[in-house]
Amino acid sequence: MLFDREHCLGRHDVVNLAAGGLLLSGPADLAAGKRLTAILELPGQRALRAEAVVARQESGPTLALAFTRLSPSAEDAIQSAIVDVLERARAAQVLIATPTPGPGLAIARAL
């Protein structure tokens, strides 16, 4: 979920996640440099709070955020989630390649 101060901007799908930031899919009309709070719900972990800034708004409903403040424990949790996804991908029998994130996310959730 994204917040602009106390105002909830909604839920967005994570397309890409790294310790430095994330790429989101979902409706948003935010200018680069806008400061936000992101609440990340990682599988098997408690929700994490991260301060972020809008790095760019891409074509389609895609938004790139750069973390500006992330606790060491939150960074560890993100790294752990990434490792888990990579390990599952290594064992995967299916490769999903789409030019846009929407169909790939729906297929991945169904698997």
C-alpha positions in Angstrom: 0.0 0.0 0.0 1.2 3.5 -0.7 0.5 6.5 1.5 0.9 10.3 0.9 1.2 11.4 4.5 -2.0 10.0 6.0 -3.9 9.6 2.7 -3.9 6.0 1.3 -3.2 6.0 -2.4 -4.2 2.3 -2.8 -2.7 -1.1 -3.3 -0.3 -1.8 -6.1 1.3 -5.0 -7.4 5.1 -5.3 -7.1 6.7 -6.0 -10.4 10.3 -5.8 -9.2 11.8 -5.5 -5.7 15.3 -4.7 -4.6 16.9 -3.3 -1.4 17.1 0.0 -3.2 13.5 0.3 -4.3 10.6 -1.2 -6.2 8.7 -1.1 -9.4 4.9 -1.1 -9.0 2.0 -1.7 -11.3 -1.2 0.1 -10.6 -2.9 3.4 -11.0 -0.9 6.4 -9.7 -0.4 9.9 -11.0 2.6 11.1 -9.0 5.4 13.4 -9.9 9.0 12.4 -9.6 10.4 13.5 -6.3 7.1 13.0 -4.4 7.8 11.5 -0.9 5.6 8.5 0.1 5.4 5.7 2.6 5.1 2.2 1.3 3.8 -0.7 3.4 5.2 -3.9 1.9 3.5 -7.3 2.5 6.1 -9.9 1.9 5.1 -13.6 1.9 5.6 -15.3 5.2 6.7 -12.1 7.0 5.2 -9.2 8.8 4.4 -6.0 6.9 7.3 -3.6 6.4 7.2 0.2 6.4 9.6 2.0 4.1 10.0 5.7 3.3 10.4 6.2 -0.5 10.5 8.8 -3.2 9.0 8.6 -6.7 11.9 8.0 -9.0 9.8 7.9 -12.2 6.4 7.2 -13.7 6.6 5.0 -16.7 4.2 4.4 -19.6 1.2 2.5 -18.5 0.4 2.3 -14.8 3.9 1.7 -13.7 5.7 3.6 -10.9 9.3 3.3 -9.8 10.1 4.2 -6.1 13.5 4.5 -4.5 13.7 3.8 -0.8 15.0 6.8 1.2 14.9 5.2 4.6 14.9 1.5 5.3 15.8 -0.2 8.6 18.4 -2.9 8.5 15.8 -5.5 9.5 13.5 -4.4 6.7 16.4 -4.6 4.2 17.2 -8.1 5.5 13.6 -9.1 5.1 13.5 -7.8 1.5 16.8 -9.7 0.7 15.3 -12.8 2.2 12.2 -12.5 0.1 14.3 -12.0 -3.1 16.3 -15.1 -2.3 13.1 -17.1 -1.7 11.7 -16.0 -5.1 15.0 -16.8 -6.9 15.1 -20.3 -5.3 11.5 -21.0 -6.4 12.3 -19.7 -9.9 15.3 -21.9 -10.1 13.1 -24.9 -9.5 10.3 -23.7 -11.8 9.3 -25.7 -14.9 7.6 -22.7 -16.6 8.9 -19.4 -17.9 6.5 -16.5 -18.3 7.5 -13.8 -20.7 5.1 -10.9 -21.5 5.7 -7.4 -22.7 3.6 -6.0 -19.9 3.4 -7.0 -16.2 -0.3 -7.6 -16.0 -0.8 -10.9 -17.8 2.4 -12.4 -16.3 1.3 -11.5 -12.8 -2.0 -13.1 -13.3 -0.5 -16.3 -14.7 2.1 -16.5 -11.9 -0.5 -16.1 -9.2 -2.5 -19.0 -10.8 0.5 -21.2 -10.7 
